[in-house]
Amino acid sequence: MSKLKDKKSLRIIPLGGLGEVGRNMMLLEYKGRILILDMGFRLPEESMPGIDYIIPNISYLKDKKENILGIVFTHGHYDHIGAVPYLIEKIWRPNLPIFASPLTRGIILKRQKDFPNQPPLRVEKVRDGSKIQLGPFKVEFFRMNHNIPDNLGLFIKTPVGNLLHTSDFKFDKNPVNEPPTNFKKLKDLGKRGVLLLISDSTGAEQEGHSLSEKEIFKNLDKIFSKAKGRIFVSTFASLINRIQQVITLSERYKRKVLIEGLSMKTNVEIARNLKYIRAKRGTLIKKKQLKNLADCRITVLCTGAQGEPEATLVKIANREHKILRFKKGDTVILSSSVIPGNERTVQIVKDNILRQGAKVFHYQMMDIHASGHARQEELKKMIDIIKPRFFLPIHGQYSMLVAHADLAKEMGIPEENIIVCENGQIINLTKKRISLLKEEVPAHYVMVDGLGIGDVGEIVLRDRKQLAKDGMFVIVVVVDRQSGRVRGSPDIISRGFIYLRESKKLLKETRKRIINIVHKATGSGGAVNWTYVKGEIKDKIGEFLYQKTQRRPMVLPVLIEV
């Protein structure tokens, strides 16, 4: 009997979110039947010019459409739902069960409308306490504090044992716009026996306890009480709780609120319809109403605190916005922490704002932003409440996962019961053991570039980096088909390499070499291998240009036979 029981095993397959921040997606697989948890994207790295987003690789799900039991979403941040429009049609089938809280559902469905030819999604609403059965998985949803309303943790009953997935979370005794953590509910879930705790690791390297939204509200209040002119508040479009705080404070100090930025306007509209954002009649205004208001009666809520090129704050800072300009007396609040890699971009925005006479407040000056992620004391408390047999840290850079695993060891979980893994690895879970299988699934980056999904790979990125670094050198050569001789002088187009007017000597020598290369390659008579000729021009001219300039532009030969 025991051997039969051991054959019961659950496969847990992370396709994103481990060893990185964002791109969260995980599969639970039992006897070939698959439940999907989240489907998010992440933003590109600085070394990925032109890339819009990075999404999970779902090659493993190819030819497994009929085995997919459904998709469950934890909350409405794009790192958990953002990949839906890019991936859903690849796994969609009529009546594919999809479950999300009301706000998350609203954001998913609204975003689908922005993408043409999307399949019709049937997203069912779930709330705190909702229970659903999908094949061998019974999922119970429970509310968790984060920095967006309607965030749900997952208690999943499986044939192997109970799993608890925390979602992104923090323990906030005084949240804004939602009730505090229901510790009684968590303790009750823990008492039901949790085989595996799957827990958010984003704050695992930070000591202490995360800031309460109540503290943020107090500090924002201080700024509002002293501001004499207009107040500009820039934050994430999805940070619904912060948006509500700004609206509440604006009403307290008799200010009207202009919301700028398409994503923020969209999210506010959805949240207001669902009663997650409340504003008195007349508080929210349109741009044309600004001219009738004194500066001390205006608040502008916008995106751009990360220095995004197309965001409202950046356009105003660069004097590119249609009607808004910063001026002396304005107060600008950057209510978000800087995402790693954006430091220089954000610094440039701050400097541009300050040059125009406005005053800038940011999270390093005072507590005007709180992360939505638990820090070490909260993470340890979660482990203590749930008391799992096995532990899997998720959501975070590899160092965060390791730090979280160390906390679990501190809390008494044996090292052999803790798995630190990366995307594509397969975790095998039984009642008595957790382990990594040798088998892996594809989990490399799939990049979104405009309308292209996955058509940009390492080779294209390498070419883009080379173009950005040393430019492009296009050589157009007209060749007589009969004699193989060059007609006229080769045309040269340089972009990002040299300025042609100031490099006449180099260009003259380059043309001479091009002609010699062509004549040498075609001089023996017979059929000419033009691919070989192009290769010779590319290699030899590339080497010559490097000798002369110590730069390696991308050399692109074009041969025209006449």
C-alpha positions as CSV (number, residue, x, y, z in Angstrom):
1,M,0.0,0.0,0.0
2,S,2.8,2.4,0.9
3,K,4.4,1.9,-2.5
4,L,1.1,2.7,-4.2
5,K,0.9,5.9,-2.2
6,D,4.4,6.9,-3.2
7,K,3.3,6.8,-6.9
8,K,1.1,9.8,-6.1
9,S,3.2,12.8,-7.0
10,L,2.6,16.3,-8.0
11,R,4.8,18.2,-10.5
12,I,5.3,21.9,-9.9
13,I,6.7,23.7,-12.9
14,P,7.7,27.4,-12.6
15,L,7.8,29.1,-16.1
16,G,8.7,32.5,-14.7
17,G,9.1,34.5,-11.5
18,L,12.1,32.5,-10.1
19,G,15.5,34.1,-10.3
20,E,13.8,37.3,-11.5
21,V,11.2,39.9,-10.5
22,G,8.1,39.6,-12.7
23,R,7.0,37.2,-15.4
24,N,5.2,35.1,-12.8
25,M,3.6,31.8,-14.1
26,M,3.5,28.4,-12.5
27,L,2.0,25.0,-13.5
28,L,0.7,22.4,-11.1
29,E,0.5,19.0,-12.9
30,Y,-1.1,15.8,-11.6
31,K,-1.3,12.7,-13.8
32,G,-1.0,15.0,-16.9
33,R,-3.8,17.4,-15.9
34,I,-2.6,21.0,-15.5
35,L,-3.6,24.0,-13.4
36,I,-2.1,27.4,-14.4
37,L,-1.3,30.0,-11.7
38,D,-0.9,33.5,-13.0
39,M,0.4,34.6,-16.4
40,G,2.6,37.8,-16.1
41,F,5.3,39.7,-17.9
42,R,8.4,41.5,-16.9
43,L,10.1,44.6,-18.2
44,P,13.2,44.3,-20.4
45,E,16.7,44.7,-19.1
46,E,18.9,47.6,-20.3
47,S,20.7,45.2,-22.6
48,M,17.5,44.5,-24.6
49,P,17.1,47.5,-26.9
50,G,13.7,47.8,-28.5
51,I,12.1,45.0,-26.5
52,D,8.7,45.9,-24.9
53,Y,8.2,43.0,-22.5
54,I,9.5,39.5,-21.6
55,I,6.8,36.8,-21.3
56,P,6.9,33.2,-20.1
57,N,7.8,30.4,-22.5
58,I,4.8,28.1,-22.8
59,S,6.4,25.5,-25.3
60,Y,5.7,22.8,-22.7
61,L,1.9,23.4,-23.1
62,K,2.0,22.9,-26.8
63,D,-0.3,20.0,-27.7
64,K,-1.6,20.0,-24.1
65,K,-4.6,22.3,-24.5
66,E,-7.1,19.6,-23.6
67,N,-5.1,18.8,-20.4
68,I,-5.4,22.4,-19.1
69,L,-8.0,22.4,-16.3
70,G,-8.0,26.2,-16.0
71,I,-6.2,29.4,-15.0
72,V,-6.3,31.0,-11.6
73,F,-5.0,34.6,-11.0
74,T,-3.9,36.0,-7.7
75,H,-4.1,39.7,-8.4
76,G,-4.2,42.4,-11.0
77,H,-0.5,43.6,-11.3
78,Y,0.9,43.1,-14.8
79,D,3.7,40.9,-13.5
80,H,0.9,38.4,-12.8
81,I,-1.6,39.1,-15.6
82,G,0.3,41.1,-18.3
83,A,1.1,38.2,-20.6
84,V,-2.5,37.1,-21.1
85,P,-3.0,38.9,-24.4
86,Y,0.2,37.4,-25.8
87,L,-0.3,33.8,-24.6
88,I,-3.9,33.1,-24.2
89,E,-4.7,32.3,-27.8
90,K,-2.0,29.6,-27.8
91,I,-3.7,27.6,-25.1
92,W,-7.3,28.8,-25.4
93,R,-10.3,26.5,-26.1
94,P,-14.0,27.3,-25.8
95,N,-15.1,27.6,-22.2
96,L,-11.5,27.4,-20.8
97,P,-12.2,28.1,-17.0
98,I,-10.5,31.3,-15.8
99,F,-10.9,32.6,-12.3
100,A,-10.0,36.1,-10.9
101,S,-11.2,38.5,-8.3
102,P,-13.5,41.3,-9.5
103,L,-10.8,44.0,-9.9
104,T,-8.3,41.5,-11.5
105,R,-11.0,40.3,-13.8
106,G,-11.9,43.9,-14.8
107,I,-8.3,44.8,-15.6
108,I,-7.8,41.6,-17.7
109,L,-11.0,42.0,-19.7
110,K,-10.4,45.8,-20.3
111,R,-6.8,45.1,-21.5
112,Q,-8.0,42.3,-23.9
113,K,-10.1,45.0,-25.8
114,D,-6.8,46.8,-26.7
115,F,-5.6,43.7,-28.6
116,P,-7.3,42.8,-31.9
117,N,-8.4,39.2,-32.7
118,Q,-8.3,38.0,-29.1
119,P,-10.4,34.9,-28.3
120,P,-13.5,35.6,-26.1
121,L,-12.5,35.0,-22.4
122,R,-15.0,33.8,-19.8
123,V,-13.5,35.0,-16.5
124,E,-15.4,33.9,-13.4
125,K,-15.4,36.1,-10.3
126,V,-13.9,34.7,-7.1
127,R,-13.6,36.4,-3.7
128,D,-12.3,35.7,-0.2
129,G,-13.7,32.4,0.8
130,S,-14.7,31.2,-2.7
131,K,-14.0,27.5,-3.5
132,I,-13.7,25.9,-6.9
133,Q,-12.9,22.3,-8.1
134,L,-10.7,21.8,-11.2
135,G,-10.1,18.1,-11.7
136,P,-7.9,16.9,-8.8
137,F,-7.4,20.4,-7.5
138,K,-9.7,22.1,-5.0
139,V,-8.8,25.8,-4.7
140,E,-9.9,28.0,-1.8
141,F,-9.3,31.7,-2.1
142,F,-8.4,33.9,0.8
143,R,-7.7,37.6,1.1
144,M,-4.1,38.9,1.5
145,N,-2.9,42.5,1.9
146,H,-0.7,43.8,-0.9
147,N,-0.7,47.2,-2.5
148,I,-3.6,46.5,-4.9
149,P,-7.1,45.5,-3.7
150,D,-8.6,42.1,-4.4
151,N,-5.3,40.2,-3.9
152,L,-6.0,36.5,-3.2
153,G,-3.8,33.8,-1.7
154,L,-4.6,30.2,-2.7
155,F,-5.2,27.1,-0.5
156,I,-5.0,24.2,-2.9
157,K,-6.1,20.7,-1.9
158,T,-4.4,18.1,-4.1
159,P,-4.3,14.2,-4.0
160,V,-0.7,14.6,-2.5
161,G,-1.5,17.1,0.2
162,N,-2.5,20.7,0.8
163,L,-0.5,23.6,-0.8
164,L,-0.6,27.2,0.3
165,H,0.4,29.9,-2.2
166,T,0.7,33.3,-0.5
167,S,0.5,35.5,-3.7
168,D,2.4,38.7,-3.3
169,F,1.7,39.8,0.3
170,K,2.5,41.9,3.4
171,F,1.1,42.0,6.9
172,D,-0.3,45.5,7.3
173,K,-2.1,46.3,10.6
174,N,-3.4,49.6,9.2
175,P,-3.9,49.3,5.4
176,V,-5.7,51.9,3.3
177,N,-8.8,51.0,1.3
178,E,-9.0,47.4,2.6
179,P,-9.3,45.4,5.9
180,P,-6.1,44.2,7.6
181,T,-4.7,40.6,7.3
182,N,-7.1,38.0,8.6
183,F,-4.7,36.1,10.9
184,K,-7.5,33.9,12.2
185,K,-8.1,32.6,8.7
186,L,-4.4,32.0,8.1
187,K,-4.2,30.1,11.4
188,D,-7.2,28.0,10.5
189,L,-5.6,27.1,7.1
190,G,-2.4,26.2,8.9
191,K,-4.3,23.9,11.2
192,R,-5.7,22.0,8.2
193,G,-2.2,20.8,7.5
194,V,-0.1,22.4,4.8
195,L,2.3,20.0,3.0
196,L,4.0,22.8,1.0
197,L,4.1,26.6,1.5
198,I,4.8,28.5,-1.7
199,S,5.8,32.0,-0.5
200,D,6.6,35.5,-2.0
201,S,10.3,36.3,-1.6
202,T,10.6,39.8,-3.0
203,G,11.3,41.4,0.4
204,A,13.4,38.5,1.8
205,E,16.7,40.4,1.9
206,Q,15.2,43.3,3.9
207,E,15.2,43.3,7.6
208,G,12.3,44.1,9.9
209,H,8.7,44.7,8.9
210,S,7.3,46.5,5.9
211,L,5.9,50.0,6.3
212,S,2.2,50.4,6.9
213,E,0.1,52.4,4.4
214,K,-1.1,54.4,7.4
215,E,2.5,55.8,7.8
216,I,2.6,56.7,4.1
217,F,-0.7,58.5,4.4
218,K,0.5,60.5,7.4
219,N,3.6,61.6,5.5
220,L,1.7,62.5,2.4
221,D,-0.7,64.5,4.6
222,K,2.3,66.6,5.8
223,I,3.3,67.4,2.3
224,F,-0.3,68.3,1.2
225,S,-0.8,70.5,4.3
226,K,2.3,72.7,3.4
227,A,2.1,72.8,-0.4
228,K,1.1,76.3,-1.7
229,G,1.0,75.5,-5.4
230,R,0.0,72.6,-7.6
231,I,0.8,69.0,-6.4
232,F,1.9,66.4,-8.9
233,V,1.9,62.8,-7.6
234,S,3.5,60.1,-9.8
235,T,3.1,56.5,-9.0
236,F,2.3,53.1,-10.6
237,A,-1.0,53.0,-12.5
238,S,-1.9,49.8,-10.7
239,L,-1.2,51.2,-7.2
240,I,-4.9,51.7,-6.5
241,N,-4.5,52.2,-2.8
242,R,-2.0,55.1,-3.3
243,I,-4.4,56.7,-5.8
244,Q,-7.2,56.5,-3.3
245,Q,-4.9,58.2,-0.7
246,V,-4.2,61.1,-3.0
247,I,-7.8,61.5,-3.8
248,T,-8.8,61.5,-0.1
249,L,-6.1,64.0,0.8
250,S,-7.0,66.3,-2.2
251,E,-10.6,66.4,-0.9
252,R,-9.4,67.1,2.6
253,Y,-7.4,70.1,1.3
254,K,-10.1,71.2,-1.1
255,R,-8.2,70.3,-4.3
256,K,-9.5,68.9,-7.6
257,V,-7.7,65.9,-9.1
258,L,-6.7,65.6,-12.8
259,I,-5.7,62.0,-13.7
260,E,-3.2,61.9,-16.6
261,G,-1.9,58.8,-18.4
262,L,-4.0,56.2,-20.3
263,S,-3.1,53.2,-18.0
264,M,-3.9,55.2,-14.9
265,K,-7.2,56.5,-16.3
266,T,-8.2,53.0,-17.3
267,N,-7.4,51.5,-13.9
268,V,-9.2,54.3,-12.0
269,E,-12.3,53.9,-14.2
270,I,-12.4,50.1,-13.5
271,A,-11.7,50.6,-9.8
272,R,-14.4,53.3,-9.4
273,N,-17.0,51.1,-11.2
274,L,-16.2,48.3,-8.7
275,K,-16.2,50.8,-5.7
276,Y,-12.5,50.2,-4.9
277,I,-11.9,53.9,-5.5
278,R,-14.3,56.5,-4.1
279,A,-14.3,60.2,-5.0
280,K,-16.9,62.9,-4.2
281,R,-18.8,64.3,-7.1
282,G,-16.7,67.0,-8.8
283,T,-13.4,65.9,-7.4
284,L,-12.1,64.4,-10.6
285,I,-11.8,66.9,-13.4
286,K,-10.8,67.2,-17.0
287,K,-7.9,69.2,-18.4
288,K,-10.0,72.0,-19.7
289,Q,-11.2,72.8,-16.1
290,L,-7.6,73.5,-15.0
291,K,-7.7,77.1,-16.3
292,N,-10.5,78.0,-13.9
293,L,-8.7,76.8,-10.8
294,A,-6.0,78.4,-8.6
295,D,-2.8,76.4,-8.3
296,C,-3.5,75.7,-4.7
297,R,-6.6,73.8,-5.7
298,I,-5.0,71.4,-8.2
299,T,-3.6,67.9,-7.8
300,V,-2.3,66.0,-10.8
301,L,-2.1,62.2,-10.6
302,C,0.1,60.6,-13.2
303,T,2.4,57.8,-14.2
304,G,6.2,58.2,-14.9
305,A,7.9,57.8,-11.5
306,Q,10.2,55.1,-13.1
307,G,11.2,57.6,-15.9
308,E,9.2,55.7,-18.6
309,P,9.8,57.7,-21.9
310,E,6.1,58.0,-22.8
311,A,4.7,58.6,-19.3
312,T,3.0,61.9,-18.4
313,L,5.6,63.0,-15.7
314,V,8.5,62.5,-18.1
315,K,6.6,64.5,-20.9
316,I,6.0,67.4,-18.4
317,A,9.6,67.3,-17.2
318,N,10.9,67.4,-20.8
319,R,8.5,70.2,-21.7
320,E,6.7,68.0,-24.2
321,H,3.2,67.8,-22.6
322,K,0.5,69.6,-24.5
323,I,-0.6,71.9,-21.6
324,L,1.3,71.1,-18.4
325,R,4.6,72.7,-17.4
326,F,6.4,72.6,-14.1
327,K,7.0,76.0,-12.4
328,K,8.2,77.5,-9.2
329,G,5.8,76.7,-6.3
330,D,4.9,73.2,-7.7
331,T,5.4,70.1,-5.5
332,V,6.2,66.8,-7.1
333,I,5.8,63.6,-5.2
334,L,7.5,60.4,-6.6
335,S,5.5,57.7,-4.7
336,S,7.3,54.6,-5.8
337,S,10.7,53.0,-5.1
338,V,13.1,52.9,-8.1
339,I,13.1,49.6,-10.0
340,P,16.8,48.3,-10.2
341,G,18.3,49.5,-13.5
342,N,16.1,52.7,-13.6
343,E,18.2,54.7,-11.2
344,R,19.9,56.9,-13.8
345,T,16.7,57.5,-15.8
346,V,14.8,58.6,-12.7
347,Q,17.7,60.9,-11.7
348,I,17.5,62.6,-15.0
349,V,13.7,63.2,-14.6
350,K,14.3,64.6,-11.0
351,D,17.0,67.0,-12.3
352,N,14.8,68.2,-15.1
353,I,11.9,68.9,-12.7
354,L,14.2,70.7,-10.3
355,R,15.6,72.9,-13.1
356,Q,12.1,74.2,-13.6
357,G,11.7,75.4,-10.0
358,A,9.5,72.7,-8.6
359,K,10.2,70.9,-5.3
360,V,10.6,67.1,-5.5
361,F,9.9,64.6,-2.7
362,H,10.9,60.9,-3.2
363,Y,11.0,57.8,-1.0
364,Q,14.7,58.3,0.0
365,M,13.8,61.6,1.6
366,M,10.8,60.4,3.6
367,D,8.4,57.4,3.7
368,I,6.0,58.2,0.9
369,H,6.1,54.8,-0.6
370,A,5.6,51.4,0.9
371,S,6.4,48.1,-0.9
372,G,3.6,45.6,-1.2
373,H,6.0,42.8,-0.2
374,A,6.6,41.3,3.2
375,R,10.1,41.7,4.8
376,Q,11.9,39.2,7.0
377,E,9.8,39.4,10.1
378,E,6.6,39.0,8.2
379,L,8.0,36.1,6.1
380,K,9.0,34.3,9.3
381,K,5.6,35.0,10.8
382,M,4.0,33.4,7.8
383,I,6.1,30.2,8.2
384,D,5.3,30.1,11.9
385,I,1.5,30.4,11.3
386,I,1.3,27.9,8.5
387,K,3.9,25.4,9.8
388,P,4.4,23.6,6.5
389,R,6.3,20.3,6.0
390,F,8.0,21.6,2.8
391,F,8.9,25.1,1.6
392,L,9.3,26.7,-1.8
393,P,10.3,30.4,-2.1
394,I,9.1,32.1,-5.3
395,H,8.9,35.6,-6.8
396,G,12.3,37.2,-6.7
397,Q,15.9,37.3,-7.8
398,Y,17.9,34.1,-6.9
399,S,19.5,35.9,-3.9
400,M,16.0,36.7,-2.6
401,L,15.0,33.0,-2.9
402,V,18.2,31.9,-1.1
403,A,17.6,34.5,1.7
404,H,14.0,33.3,2.1
405,A,15.2,29.7,2.2
406,D,17.6,30.7,5.0
407,L,14.7,32.2,7.0
408,A,12.8,28.9,6.6
409,K,15.8,27.1,8.1
410,E,15.9,29.6,11.0
411,M,12.2,28.7,11.6
412,G,13.0,25.0,11.9
413,I,12.3,23.6,8.5
414,P,14.9,21.0,7.6
415,E,17.2,21.9,4.7
416,E,16.2,18.8,2.8
417,N,12.6,20.0,2.9
418,I,13.4,23.3,1.2
419,I,13.7,23.7,-2.6
420,V,15.4,26.7,-4.2
421,C,14.9,26.3,-7.9
422,E,14.8,28.2,-11.2
423,N,12.4,28.6,-14.1
424,G,12.0,25.4,-16.1
425,Q,13.1,23.1,-13.4
426,I,10.5,20.5,-12.3
427,I,9.7,20.0,-8.6
428,N,8.4,16.5,-7.7
429,L,6.3,16.5,-4.5
430,T,5.0,13.5,-2.7
431,K,3.5,13.2,0.8
432,K,7.0,12.3,2.2
433,R,9.5,14.0,-0.1
434,I,10.2,17.1,-2.3
435,S,12.9,16.9,-5.0
436,L,14.1,18.3,-8.3
437,L,13.8,16.1,-11.3
438,K,16.6,15.9,-13.9
439,E,14.1,16.7,-16.6
440,E,13.5,20.4,-17.4
441,V,11.1,22.3,-19.6
442,P,11.9,25.3,-21.9
443,A,11.7,28.5,-19.9
444,H,14.0,30.9,-21.7
445,Y,12.9,34.4,-22.5
446,V,10.2,35.1,-25.1
447,M,10.4,38.7,-26.1
448,V,7.6,41.0,-27.2
449,D,8.7,43.6,-29.7
450,G,5.7,45.6,-31.1
451,L,3.4,43.1,-32.7
452,G,6.2,40.4,-32.8
453,I,6.1,37.7,-30.1
454,G,9.1,35.5,-29.9
455,D,10.6,36.6,-33.3
456,V,13.4,38.5,-31.6
457,G,16.1,36.3,-30.1
458,E,19.7,36.6,-29.0
459,I,21.0,37.1,-32.6
460,V,18.7,40.0,-33.2
461,L,19.5,41.5,-29.8
462,R,23.3,41.1,-30.5
463,D,22.8,43.0,-33.8
464,R,20.9,45.8,-32.1
465,K,23.6,46.2,-29.5
466,Q,26.3,46.3,-32.2
467,L,24.3,48.9,-34.1
468,A,23.9,50.9,-30.9
469,K,27.5,50.7,-30.1
470,D,29.4,51.2,-33.4
471,G,26.7,51.9,-36.0
472,M,26.1,50.6,-39.5
473,F,28.2,50.8,-42.7
474,V,26.2,50.0,-45.9
475,I,28.2,49.4,-49.1
476,V,26.3,49.4,-52.4
477,V,28.3,48.0,-55.4
478,V,27.1,47.9,-59.0
479,V,28.8,45.0,-60.9
480,D,28.8,44.2,-64.6
481,R,27.3,40.7,-64.9
482,Q,29.4,39.8,-68.0
483,S,32.8,41.1,-66.9
484,G,32.5,41.0,-63.1
485,R,34.0,44.5,-63.0
486,V,32.7,47.3,-60.7
487,R,30.8,50.0,-62.5
488,G,31.3,53.5,-61.2
489,S,32.3,54.2,-57.5
490,P,30.7,52.1,-54.7
491,D,28.1,54.1,-52.7
492,I,28.6,54.1,-48.9
493,I,25.9,54.9,-46.3
494,S,27.1,55.4,-42.8
495,R,24.7,55.6,-39.8
496,G,26.1,56.0,-36.3
497,F,29.7,55.2,-37.4
498,I,31.4,58.2,-39.0
499,Y,30.2,61.5,-40.5
500,L,30.9,61.1,-44.2
501,R,31.9,64.7,-45.0
502,E,34.7,64.6,-42.4
503,S,36.1,61.2,-43.4
504,K,36.8,61.6,-47.1
505,K,40.3,60.1,-46.9
506,L,39.0,57.0,-45.2
507,L,36.1,56.6,-47.6
508,K,38.4,56.9,-50.6
509,E,40.6,54.2,-49.3
510,T,37.6,52.0,-48.5
511,R,36.1,52.3,-52.0
512,K,39.5,51.4,-53.5
513,R,39.6,48.2,-51.3
514,I,36.0,47.3,-52.2
515,I,36.8,47.4,-55.9
516,N,40.0,45.3,-55.4
517,I,38.1,42.7,-53.4
518,V,35.3,42.4,-56.0
519,H,37.8,42.2,-59.0
520,K,40.0,39.6,-57.2
521,A,36.9,37.5,-56.4
522,T,35.5,37.7,-60.0
523,G,38.7,37.9,-62.0
524,S,39.2,34.1,-62.6
525,G,36.2,33.9,-64.9
526,G,33.4,31.4,-64.8
527,A,30.4,31.5,-62.5
528,V,30.7,33.9,-59.6
529,N,29.7,33.0,-56.1
530,W,28.2,36.3,-55.1
531,T,27.5,35.1,-51.5
532,Y,31.3,34.5,-51.2
533,V,32.0,38.0,-52.6
534,K,29.7,39.6,-50.0
535,G,31.4,37.7,-47.3
536,E,34.8,38.9,-48.4
537,I,33.7,42.5,-48.5
538,K,32.1,42.2,-45.0
539,D,35.1,40.6,-43.4
540,K,37.9,42.5,-45.1
541,I,36.3,46.0,-45.0
542,G,35.2,45.3,-41.4
543,E,38.8,44.5,-40.4
544,F,40.1,47.5,-42.3
545,L,37.6,49.9,-40.6
546,Y,38.6,48.5,-37.2
547,Q,42.3,49.1,-37.9
548,K,41.6,52.7,-38.8
549,T,39.0,53.5,-36.1
550,Q,39.1,50.8,-33.4
551,R,35.3,50.4,-34.0
552,R,33.4,47.6,-35.5
553,P,30.3,48.9,-37.3
554,M,27.9,46.4,-38.8
555,V,29.0,46.1,-42.5
556,L,26.2,45.3,-44.9
557,P,27.3,44.8,-48.5
558,V,24.7,45.1,-51.3
559,L,25.7,43.8,-54.8
560,I,23.7,44.8,-57.8
561,E,24.3,43.0,-61.1
562,V,23.6,44.9,-64.3
